[in-house]
Amino acid sequence: MSSLVVDHTLKERLGKNLRRARKRAGLSQEELSVLASLHRTAVGQLERGERVARADTLVKLAGGLSVPVGDLLDGLAWEPGSVQTGGFKFVGDGLGNAEN
């Protein structure tokens, strides 16, 4: 999976979580932006998945919504990639003669 797909999915999920939490709190985007000390367009961009929030922005949004930060990250998890150790590849017979 490419990082662009993961990035888009991450932004989309975060946006849906933010919108859901804001609506549950009965707030408009503008009201949330005031409570979270963010520019009003930032909330809309985050909800539409146009950008991803930094950690400090997540904390501000959660505070403005009076919810745990985890509510905004619902359904998101990190899955570490696999790591393979390096190794030598033997080519030829060790006498300067490469095998074909």
Residue pairs with C-beta under 8 A, 6 or more apart in sequence:
7 52
8 49
10 52
10 76
11 49
11 50
11 51
11 52
12 49
13 75
13 76
14 46
14 49
14 52
14 53
14 72
14 73
14 76
15 46
15 47
15 48
15 49
17 71
17 72
17 73
17 74
17 75
18 43
18 46
18 47
18 61
18 72
19 47
21 65
21 67
21 71
21 72
22 29
22 32
22 43
22 47
22 65
25 32
25 65
25 66
25 67
27 35
27 64
27 65
29 40
29 43
29 44
29 47
30 40
30 43
32 38
32 43
32 61
32 64
32 65
33 39
33 40
33 42
33 43
35 63
35 64
35 65
36 43
36 57
36 60
36 61
36 63
36 64
36 65
37 60
37 64
38 57
38 60
38 61
42 51
42 57
43 61
45 51
46 52
46 53
46 57
46 61
53 61
53 72
58 69
58 72
58 73
59 69
61 72
62 68
62 69
62 71
62 72
65 71
91 98
91 99
92 98
92 99
93 99
